[in-house]
Amino acid sequence: MIHWQRFLGLFAVCLFLTVSCGQGLQNSPNNSGNSGNLSGENRITLGTTAKLRTIDPADAYDLTAGYLLNNLGDPLYRYNEQGEIIPQLATELPKISADGLTYTIPLRQGVIFHDRTPFNASAMVFSLRRFMENQGQPSFLLSDVVKSITATGEYELTITLKQPFAAFTALLTFAGTCAVSPTYYKIGPGQFKPDTFIGTGRYQLANYGTDSLKLDIFPEYWGEKPLNQGVDIQRLSNSVNLYNAFTTGAVDIAYEVLDPNQIKSLETQAEKQGWQVISTEGNSVTYWMINNRQAPLNNPEIRRILASLVDRKLLIERVSQGQAEPLYSLIPSTFPVYQPVFEKFNQGDSLVKAQDWLKQAGYSQAKPLQIEVWYPSSSPVRNAVATALKAIAQQKLAGLLELQIQSVEFTTYTANLDKGIYQTVLYTWIPDFLDPDNFTHPFLSCVQGSPDKGCENGASQSQGSFYYSDRANELINQQRQERNPQKRDRLFTEIQELVAEDIPYIPLFQNKDYAFAQKNITGVNLNPAQIFPLWQIQKNKN
């Protein structure tokens, strides 16, 4: 998966996307007839600094669009609070053929879109075909694995895969695969509607403005209704404005993005002010990408030295004031299959051996090994991480290794990532769906390449590491097709061990997710299995 939109700020998950703003939805089908625009004391105001490039599910590929689409639309499946996949527009889990290629899915009846178009299997086929054929940024999630989608009944969907994929049901929880109205949207490359949305969800988009979004209740929603009367999202220009808006009571909830000092300040004042602090160990993870193809990092010994110098606890203390957890694998510890395989680099005399190797290789304080660490210039937090890594390297390797901090404008950064320009890069990954596959396949898989040339076409090239391993490709393909959970877990264990041996990436942190709510607000839920369910939030009178 090419997640260049997802290189988000550390710990706070900052988004650096271009804003694509509309002029409101005065002519949108959402505003025809009974709009469900219920004004009242129980409307929720949410403040955020997160940017929003598009809300078209066939092209949206960032955290903010994801949680909005989960509130405005319905995919076939979703996660409950226990992290279990449950039906949404489907009525039960798929019936899977013996060869693992065919998924038969019964669909919910009595559902209508926001423009009153009826929902059925044909509408779902349209929505999924549009997701693939309009060629938006996340389109490959389905097009890489799906062979065909057909309506085999008025309320029955049949999906045939190119090859078995054990995580396919989990993939169908991705917000962008939600149903959209075939009356309003069109299929065709680039046929997007970035500032409107017509789906089947609890809320309908009443206004998309440059500095605010208005979500009104859809009165004809088929399922559980929101506990509030709508949500107004205030889009603030920076974290200082968000902090001030919350502390003065101008917004009910602050979510995305406060810096670590502001989070600490709100936590300190919370008891006195009656504010609620909602935090959870999320599934967003921060990695240090290593370009395996570029000298001198094509030398595995140097990659091991970089892995040895990372003091995660010290790094977290210096940068985020404890608002993250150390991570020792590409796969987060929220998954049972997690193996802390990178702990071995922080044990014994690894740093002494690293210094000895560097001296023998001809490096000294006067002539240190120089490694570049790149990050987007719009990320002050990532600058702090790079600065902390530089100081740790200077201290622990006695000046034999110099990390050179480099920044670049975000769009240039993402455009050049797959060209091999950067030696190392700091970025954060937020999964498309909750399966270990989404923390391994996008980083390690390579369609074309060799151990000598590296990855020439594939996911690892897109991520900038250019990692190539026949064994990694074999293990990834096996786990994708393995339907026995125990056997699949063993494959993930071997994948993690291989990553710690080859070191194409160095895991750093597992980021915590934070939201703050005023004392009269209830129902704010940051369960990592869900994406911020706004419908559970309500405002109490007292």
C-alpha positions as CSV (number, residue, x, y, z in Angstrom):
1,M,0.0,0.0,0.0
2,I,1.3,3.4,-0.9
3,H,0.5,5.5,2.1
4,W,2.3,8.7,1.4
5,Q,-0.7,10.6,2.7
6,R,-0.2,8.9,6.0
7,F,3.2,10.2,7.0
8,L,1.6,11.9,10.0
9,G,3.2,13.8,12.9
10,L,4.5,11.7,15.7
11,F,2.5,11.1,18.8
12,A,-0.2,13.7,17.9
13,V,-0.7,12.3,14.4
14,C,-0.3,15.6,12.6
15,L,-1.7,15.6,9.0
16,F,0.2,17.5,6.3
17,L,-2.3,17.3,3.5
18,T,-3.5,20.0,1.1
19,V,-6.9,21.4,2.1
20,S,-9.5,20.9,-0.6
21,C,-12.4,23.2,0.4
22,G,-15.8,23.6,-1.1
23,Q,-18.2,26.4,-1.0
24,G,-20.8,24.7,1.1
25,L,-23.5,22.3,0.0
26,Q,-26.4,24.7,-0.8
27,N,-27.2,22.6,-3.9
28,S,-26.4,19.2,-2.5
29,P,-29.0,16.4,-2.3
30,N,-28.4,16.5,1.5
31,N,-30.3,19.7,1.7
32,S,-33.3,18.6,-0.3
33,G,-36.5,17.7,1.6
34,N,-36.2,16.7,5.2
35,S,-32.5,17.4,6.0
36,G,-32.6,16.3,9.6
37,N,-31.0,19.6,10.6
38,L,-31.9,19.5,14.3
39,S,-30.5,22.5,16.1
40,G,-30.6,22.4,19.8
41,E,-28.6,22.3,23.0
42,N,-27.4,18.8,22.3
43,R,-25.3,19.7,19.3
44,I,-21.6,18.8,19.8
45,T,-18.8,21.2,18.8
46,L,-15.5,19.4,18.0
47,G,-12.3,21.4,17.5
48,T,-9.4,20.1,15.4
49,T,-6.4,21.3,13.5
50,A,-6.3,18.3,11.1
51,K,-6.4,19.2,7.4
52,L,-8.8,17.5,5.0
53,R,-7.9,17.0,1.4
54,T,-11.1,15.2,0.3
55,I,-14.1,13.4,1.7
56,D,-14.7,11.3,-1.4
57,P,-14.4,7.7,-0.1
58,A,-12.8,6.5,-3.4
59,D,-9.9,9.0,-3.0
60,A,-9.7,9.8,0.8
61,Y,-6.7,8.3,2.5
62,D,-6.0,10.0,5.8
63,L,-7.2,9.6,9.4
64,T,-9.5,12.6,9.5
65,A,-11.4,11.5,6.4
66,G,-11.5,8.0,7.8
67,Y,-13.3,8.9,11.0
68,L,-15.7,11.3,9.2
69,L,-16.6,8.6,6.7
70,N,-17.2,6.1,9.5
71,N,-19.8,8.5,10.9
72,L,-21.3,9.6,7.6
73,G,-21.3,6.2,5.9
74,D,-21.5,2.5,6.4
75,P,-19.1,-0.2,5.1
76,L,-20.1,-3.8,5.0
77,Y,-18.4,-4.5,8.3
78,R,-17.0,-2.7,11.3
79,Y,-15.3,-3.4,14.6
80,N,-17.1,-3.4,17.9
81,E,-15.6,-2.2,21.2
82,Q,-14.0,-5.6,21.8
83,G,-12.2,-5.4,18.4
84,E,-14.4,-8.1,16.8
85,I,-15.6,-7.7,13.2
86,I,-19.4,-7.4,13.1
87,P,-21.8,-6.8,10.2
88,Q,-22.8,-3.3,9.3
89,L,-24.5,-3.1,5.8
90,A,-24.0,-6.9,5.7
91,T,-26.3,-9.0,7.9
92,E,-23.7,-11.7,8.8
93,L,-20.1,-12.5,8.2
94,P,-19.2,-13.7,4.7
95,K,-19.6,-17.3,3.6
96,I,-16.2,-18.2,2.2
97,S,-15.7,-21.0,-0.4
98,A,-13.4,-23.9,0.4
99,D,-10.7,-22.5,-1.8
100,G,-10.8,-19.1,-0.1
101,L,-11.6,-17.2,-3.3
102,T,-15.3,-16.5,-3.2
103,Y,-17.1,-14.4,-0.5
104,T,-20.9,-14.4,-0.4
105,I,-22.3,-11.6,1.7
106,P,-26.0,-11.1,2.5
107,L,-27.0,-7.4,2.7
108,R,-29.3,-5.4,4.9
109,Q,-32.7,-4.5,3.6
110,G,-34.7,-1.3,4.2
111,V,-31.6,1.0,4.0
112,I,-31.7,4.2,2.0
113,F,-29.1,6.8,1.0
114,H,-29.1,10.4,2.1
115,D,-30.6,11.3,-1.3
116,R,-33.4,8.7,-0.7
117,T,-32.0,6.3,-3.3
118,P,-32.7,2.7,-2.1
119,F,-29.7,0.6,-1.1
120,N,-29.3,-3.0,-2.5
121,A,-26.7,-5.3,-3.9
122,S,-26.4,-3.4,-7.1
123,A,-25.7,-0.2,-5.2
124,M,-23.0,-2.0,-3.2
125,V,-21.4,-3.4,-6.4
126,F,-21.4,0.2,-7.8
127,S,-19.7,1.6,-4.7
128,L,-16.9,-1.0,-4.6
129,R,-16.4,-0.8,-8.4
130,R,-16.2,2.9,-8.1
131,F,-13.6,2.6,-5.3
132,M,-11.4,0.5,-7.6
133,E,-12.1,2.0,-11.0
134,N,-11.9,5.7,-10.2
135,Q,-8.2,5.1,-9.4
136,G,-8.1,7.1,-6.2
137,Q,-5.2,6.9,-3.8
138,P,-6.6,3.9,-1.8
139,S,-8.0,2.0,-4.9
140,F,-5.3,-0.6,-4.8
141,L,-6.5,-1.9,-1.5
142,L,-9.3,-3.7,-3.4
143,S,-8.0,-3.8,-7.0
144,D,-4.8,-5.7,-5.9
145,V,-6.9,-8.6,-4.5
146,V,-10.4,-8.5,-6.1
147,K,-11.1,-10.2,-9.4
148,S,-14.8,-9.5,-9.6
149,I,-17.8,-8.2,-7.7
150,T,-21.4,-9.2,-8.7
151,A,-24.9,-8.9,-7.3
152,T,-26.1,-12.5,-7.1
153,G,-29.4,-11.4,-5.6
154,E,-31.2,-8.2,-4.8
155,Y,-29.6,-8.3,-1.4
156,E,-26.7,-10.7,-2.0
157,L,-23.1,-9.7,-2.9
158,T,-20.5,-12.1,-4.3
159,I,-16.8,-11.1,-4.4
160,T,-14.2,-13.3,-6.1
161,L,-10.6,-12.8,-5.2
162,K,-7.5,-13.2,-7.4
163,Q,-6.0,-15.4,-4.7
164,P,-6.9,-16.2,-1.1
165,F,-6.5,-13.3,1.4
166,A,-7.0,-14.2,5.0
167,A,-7.5,-10.5,6.0
168,F,-10.1,-9.7,3.4
169,T,-13.1,-9.4,5.8
170,A,-11.0,-7.1,7.9
171,L,-10.2,-5.0,4.7
172,L,-14.0,-4.6,4.2
173,T,-14.1,-2.5,7.4
174,F,-12.0,0.2,5.7
175,A,-14.1,3.4,5.7
176,G,-13.5,4.1,2.0
177,T,-15.4,0.9,1.0
178,C,-18.6,2.4,2.4
179,A,-21.7,2.5,0.2
180,V,-22.4,5.6,-1.9
181,S,-25.4,6.6,-3.9
182,P,-25.3,5.4,-7.5
183,T,-27.7,8.2,-8.3
184,Y,-25.3,10.9,-7.2
185,Y,-21.8,9.5,-8.0
186,K,-20.2,8.3,-11.2
187,I,-17.7,5.6,-12.1
188,G,-14.6,6.7,-14.0
189,P,-11.0,7.6,-13.5
190,G,-10.7,10.8,-11.5
191,Q,-14.5,11.2,-11.1
192,F,-14.4,12.5,-7.5
193,K,-16.5,14.8,-5.4
194,P,-14.1,16.0,-2.7
195,D,-16.4,18.3,-0.7
196,T,-19.7,16.4,-0.7
197,F,-20.9,13.0,0.5
198,I,-24.1,11.0,-0.1
199,G,-24.0,7.7,1.9
200,T,-26.2,5.7,4.3
201,G,-24.7,6.8,7.6
202,R,-26.2,8.2,10.9
203,Y,-25.1,11.7,9.8
204,Q,-25.4,13.6,6.6
205,L,-22.9,16.2,5.5
206,A,-24.9,19.5,5.7
207,N,-21.9,21.9,5.0
208,Y,-18.3,21.6,4.0
209,G,-16.6,24.9,4.5
210,T,-13.1,26.2,4.7
211,D,-13.1,26.4,8.5
212,S,-16.0,24.2,9.5
213,L,-18.0,21.1,8.7
214,K,-21.6,20.5,9.8
215,L,-22.9,17.0,10.4
216,D,-26.7,16.7,10.8
217,I,-28.7,13.6,11.8
218,F,-30.1,11.6,9.0
219,P,-33.6,10.9,10.3
220,E,-34.2,7.8,8.2
221,Y,-31.1,6.0,9.3
222,W,-31.7,2.3,9.5
223,G,-30.0,1.6,12.8
224,E,-29.0,3.1,16.1
225,K,-29.5,6.8,16.1
226,P,-27.0,9.3,17.5
227,L,-27.3,10.4,21.1
228,N,-26.7,14.0,20.0
229,Q,-28.5,16.4,17.6
230,G,-25.5,16.8,15.3
231,V,-21.8,17.7,15.3
232,D,-20.2,21.0,14.3
233,I,-16.5,20.5,13.5
234,Q,-14.4,23.7,13.9
235,R,-11.2,23.5,11.8
236,L,-8.6,25.6,13.6
237,S,-5.3,26.8,12.0
238,N,-2.9,25.6,14.7
239,S,-2.6,23.8,18.0
240,V,-2.4,27.0,20.0
241,N,-5.8,28.0,18.7
242,L,-7.2,24.6,19.5
243,Y,-5.8,24.7,23.0
244,N,-7.3,28.1,23.6
245,A,-10.6,27.1,22.1
246,F,-10.9,24.2,24.5
247,T,-9.6,26.0,27.7
248,T,-12.1,28.8,27.1
249,G,-15.0,26.4,26.4
250,A,-15.4,27.5,22.8
251,V,-15.4,23.8,21.8
252,D,-16.8,20.8,23.6
253,I,-14.1,18.4,22.5
254,A,-10.5,18.9,21.3
255,Y,-9.2,16.1,19.0
256,E,-6.2,16.3,16.6
257,V,-3.8,17.8,17.1
258,L,-2.2,19.1,20.3
259,D,1.5,19.1,20.9
260,P,2.9,17.1,23.8
261,N,3.3,20.2,26.1
262,Q,-0.3,21.2,25.5
263,I,-1.5,17.7,26.2
264,K,0.5,17.7,29.5
265,S,-0.9,21.0,30.5
266,L,-4.5,19.9,29.9
267,E,-3.8,16.7,31.8
268,T,-2.4,18.7,34.8
269,Q,-5.4,21.1,34.9
270,A,-8.1,18.4,34.2
271,E,-9.0,17.6,37.8
272,K,-9.4,21.2,38.9
273,Q,-11.3,22.3,35.7
274,G,-13.4,19.2,35.5
275,W,-12.1,18.3,32.1
276,Q,-12.0,14.8,30.8
277,V,-8.9,13.2,29.5
278,I,-9.5,10.3,27.1
279,S,-6.5,8.4,25.9
280,T,-5.8,5.0,24.6
281,E,-2.9,2.9,23.3
282,G,-3.6,3.3,19.6
283,N,-2.5,1.3,16.6
284,S,-0.5,4.2,15.0
285,V,3.2,3.4,15.0
286,T,6.3,5.5,14.3
287,Y,9.2,4.0,12.3
288,W,12.6,5.0,11.2
289,M,12.9,3.9,7.6
290,I,16.3,2.8,6.4
291,N,17.1,2.9,2.7
292,N,18.7,-0.5,2.2
293,R,19.8,0.2,-1.3
294,Q,21.9,3.4,-0.7
295,A,25.4,3.2,0.6
296,P,26.6,3.0,3.3
297,L,23.2,1.7,4.6
298,N,23.4,-1.2,2.3
299,N,25.9,-2.6,4.8
300,P,23.8,-4.6,7.4
301,E,26.3,-3.8,10.1
302,I,25.6,-0.1,9.9
303,R,21.9,-0.8,10.1
304,R,22.5,-2.8,13.3
305,I,24.4,0.1,14.7
306,L,21.5,2.4,14.1
307,A,19.1,-0.1,15.8
308,S,21.5,-0.4,18.8
309,L,21.6,3.3,19.5
310,V,17.8,3.8,19.7
311,D,16.9,4.3,23.4
312,R,13.1,4.3,23.1
313,K,12.3,5.2,26.7
314,L,14.8,8.2,26.6
315,L,13.5,9.3,23.2
316,I,9.9,9.2,24.4
317,E,10.8,11.1,27.6
318,R,12.6,13.8,25.7
319,V,10.1,14.3,22.9
320,S,6.6,13.3,24.0
321,Q,6.7,13.5,27.8
322,G,5.7,9.9,28.1
323,Q,2.8,10.1,25.6
324,A,3.8,7.0,23.7
325,E,4.9,3.4,24.4
326,P,8.2,1.8,23.2
327,L,7.8,-0.4,20.1
328,Y,10.1,-3.3,19.3
329,S,8.4,-4.7,16.2
330,L,6.7,-3.5,13.0
331,I,3.5,-5.0,14.5
332,P,2.0,-3.1,17.5
333,S,1.7,-4.8,20.9
334,T,-2.1,-4.5,20.6
335,F,-1.9,-7.7,18.5
336,P,-1.3,-11.0,20.3
337,V,1.2,-12.0,17.6
338,Y,3.5,-9.1,18.6
339,Q,7.1,-10.2,19.3
340,P,9.6,-7.6,20.8
341,V,12.3,-8.7,18.4
342,F,14.3,-5.4,18.5
343,E,14.9,-5.6,22.2
344,K,18.0,-7.6,21.5
345,F,19.7,-4.5,20.1
346,N,19.5,-2.8,23.5
347,Q,21.0,-5.6,25.5
348,G,24.6,-6.5,26.5
349,D,27.5,-4.7,25.1
350,S,26.0,-3.9,21.7
351,L,27.1,-0.2,21.9
352,V,30.6,-1.1,22.8
353,K,30.7,-3.4,19.8
354,A,29.3,-0.7,17.6
355,Q,32.0,1.7,18.7
356,D,34.7,-0.9,18.0
357,W,33.3,-1.6,14.5
358,L,33.2,2.1,13.6
359,K,36.8,2.6,14.7
360,Q,38.0,-0.4,12.8
361,A,36.1,0.9,9.7
362,G,38.1,4.1,9.9
363,Y,35.6,6.4,11.5
364,S,36.6,8.9,14.3
365,Q,35.3,12.0,16.1
366,A,37.1,14.1,13.4
367,K,35.7,11.9,10.6
368,P,32.4,10.4,11.9
369,L,30.0,8.2,9.9
370,Q,27.4,10.6,8.6
371,I,23.8,9.5,8.1
372,E,20.9,11.8,7.0
373,V,17.6,11.8,8.9
374,W,14.8,13.3,6.8
375,Y,11.4,14.6,7.9
376,P,8.7,17.0,6.5
377,S,9.5,20.6,7.3
378,S,5.9,21.1,8.5
379,S,6.4,18.8,11.4
380,P,8.0,20.4,14.5
381,V,7.5,17.2,16.5
382,R,9.4,15.1,14.0
383,N,12.1,17.7,14.1
384,A,12.3,17.1,17.9
385,V,12.5,13.4,17.3
386,A,15.4,13.8,14.8
387,T,17.1,16.2,17.2
388,A,16.8,13.7,20.1
389,L,18.2,10.9,18.0
390,K,21.1,13.0,17.0
391,A,21.9,13.8,20.6
392,I,21.6,10.1,21.6
393,A,23.9,9.1,18.8
394,Q,26.5,11.7,19.8
395,Q,26.3,10.6,23.5
396,K,26.2,6.8,23.1
397,L,28.6,6.4,20.2
398,A,31.2,9.0,21.4
399,G,30.9,11.2,18.3
400,L,31.7,8.3,15.9
401,L,28.3,8.7,14.3
402,E,26.7,12.0,13.2
403,L,23.1,12.1,12.3
404,Q,22.5,15.0,9.9
405,I,18.9,16.4,10.2
406,Q,17.3,17.3,6.9
407,S,13.8,18.7,6.2
408,V,11.9,19.2,3.0
409,E,8.5,20.5,2.1
410,F,5.8,17.8,2.4
411,T,4.7,17.4,-1.2
412,T,8.3,17.3,-2.4
413,Y,9.1,14.8,0.4
414,T,6.3,12.4,-0.6
415,A,7.0,12.8,-4.4
416,N,10.6,11.8,-3.9
417,L,10.2,9.0,-1.4
418,D,10.1,6.2,-3.9
419,K,13.1,7.6,-5.9
420,G,15.7,6.6,-3.3
421,I,16.8,10.1,-2.5
422,Y,16.5,9.8,1.2
423,Q,18.9,7.8,3.4
424,T,16.5,7.5,6.3
425,V,13.1,8.9,7.0
426,L,10.9,9.4,10.1
427,Y,7.2,8.7,9.7
428,T,4.1,7.4,11.3
429,W,1.8,4.6,10.0
430,I,-1.9,4.3,10.7
431,P,-3.4,1.1,9.5
432,D,-6.2,0.8,6.9
433,F,-7.6,-2.2,8.8
434,L,-6.7,-4.0,12.0
435,D,-4.7,-7.0,10.9
436,P,-1.0,-7.7,11.2
437,D,-0.9,-7.9,7.4
438,N,-1.3,-4.2,7.2
439,F,1.9,-3.6,9.3
440,T,4.0,-6.0,7.2
441,H,2.9,-6.3,3.6
442,P,3.0,-2.5,2.9
443,F,6.6,-2.3,4.1
444,L,8.2,-5.6,3.1
445,S,6.5,-6.8,-0.1
446,C,8.2,-6.4,-3.5
447,V,6.8,-7.4,-6.8
448,Q,10.1,-7.0,-8.8
449,G,13.6,-6.8,-7.6
450,S,16.6,-8.7,-6.4
451,P,18.9,-8.9,-3.3
452,D,21.6,-7.0,-5.2
453,K,19.4,-4.3,-6.8
454,G,16.8,-4.0,-4.1
455,C,13.1,-3.5,-4.8
456,E,12.5,-2.0,-8.2
457,N,8.7,-2.2,-8.1
458,G,6.6,-2.8,-5.0
459,A,5.5,-1.7,-1.6
460,S,8.9,-1.4,0.0
461,Q,10.0,0.8,-2.9
462,S,7.0,3.1,-2.3
463,Q,8.0,3.3,1.4
464,G,11.5,4.3,0.5
465,S,13.4,1.4,2.0
466,F,13.8,-0.6,-1.3
467,Y,14.0,-3.7,0.8
468,Y,14.0,-7.0,-1.1
469,S,13.9,-10.5,0.3
470,D,12.7,-13.6,-1.4
471,R,12.0,-15.1,2.1
472,A,10.0,-12.0,3.1
473,N,7.9,-12.2,-0.1
474,E,7.3,-15.9,0.5
475,L,6.3,-15.5,4.1
476,I,3.9,-12.6,3.3
477,N,2.2,-14.5,0.5
478,Q,1.9,-17.5,2.8
479,Q,0.3,-15.6,5.7
480,R,-2.1,-13.8,3.3
481,Q,-3.4,-17.2,2.1
482,E,-3.2,-19.1,5.4
483,R,-6.7,-19.6,6.9
484,N,-5.5,-21.5,10.0
485,P,-5.0,-18.8,12.7
486,Q,-2.3,-20.6,14.6
487,K,-0.2,-21.3,11.5
488,R,-0.7,-17.7,10.3
489,D,0.5,-16.4,13.7
490,R,3.7,-18.5,13.3
491,L,4.3,-17.0,9.9
492,F,4.0,-13.5,11.5
493,T,6.5,-14.5,14.1
494,E,9.0,-15.5,11.5
495,I,8.4,-12.2,9.5
496,Q,9.1,-10.2,12.6
497,E,12.3,-12.1,13.3
498,L,13.4,-11.6,9.7
499,V,12.8,-7.8,10.0
500,A,15.0,-7.7,13.1
501,E,17.7,-9.6,11.1
502,D,17.6,-7.5,7.9
503,I,16.5,-4.1,9.5
504,P,14.8,-2.3,6.7
505,Y,12.9,-0.3,9.3
506,I,13.5,0.4,13.0
507,P,10.3,0.6,15.1
508,L,10.3,3.5,17.6
509,F,7.0,4.2,19.2
510,Q,3.4,3.1,19.5
511,N,1.5,6.4,19.8
512,K,-1.2,7.1,22.2
513,D,-4.3,8.8,21.0
514,Y,-5.8,11.7,23.0
515,A,-9.0,13.7,23.2
516,F,-10.2,16.2,25.7
517,A,-13.8,16.8,26.6
518,Q,-15.6,19.4,28.7
519,K,-17.1,18.1,32.0
520,N,-20.7,18.1,30.6
521,I,-19.8,15.8,27.7
522,T,-20.2,12.0,27.8
523,G,-19.5,9.1,25.4
524,V,-16.2,10.1,23.9
525,N,-14.6,6.8,22.9
526,L,-11.1,6.3,21.5
527,N,-11.1,2.5,21.4
528,P,-8.5,1.7,18.8
529,A,-10.8,-0.9,17.3
530,Q,-13.2,1.9,16.2
531,I,-12.6,5.3,14.5
532,F,-14.0,8.0,16.8
533,P,-17.8,7.1,16.9
534,L,-19.3,10.6,17.1
535,W,-22.8,9.2,17.5
536,Q,-22.1,8.0,21.1
537,I,-21.3,11.5,22.3
538,Q,-23.9,13.7,24.1
539,K,-24.1,16.8,26.1
540,N,-25.6,16.7,29.6
541,K,-27.5,19.7,30.9
542,N,-25.9,19.6,34.4
